[in-house]
Amino acid sequence: MATTANIHAPLGAATILHVADAIKGFYRSTVEWNERRVTRKLLSALTDAQLEDVGLVRADIAKI
């Protein structure tokens, strides 16, 4: 009679993976938010003429 191996992850391993994924997602979101914040700050420092040179108007900054 053949037996099959019952291979299961250790108790709590799935929970640890979910927590790690949540932390990674939070970190990624925070990095993206900060990059957008820095970009908005730099664009806000430009004059209207400089913004026009890159194809933007002041109202576009808030959308970034």
Steps between C-alpha positions, in 0.01 A plus 500: 500500500639836394498789741492863411705755682301750698709812457361806675655829592582538867224645710498877463718511189216631285426769756864607501495522119184712510654734756822527296299578185302766686820663628653489153184654350494774763867578436446512123198730541695728731791525256264581211316761709828666596623508139176672392528745792856595404401538135207727591726710722760542223237584239341753733830686518505552121363812335195482274728548197720207608195282553375592154837395357442146630137499389334556837288764665488568871170310537669182370733486802221389735421207270848353538 
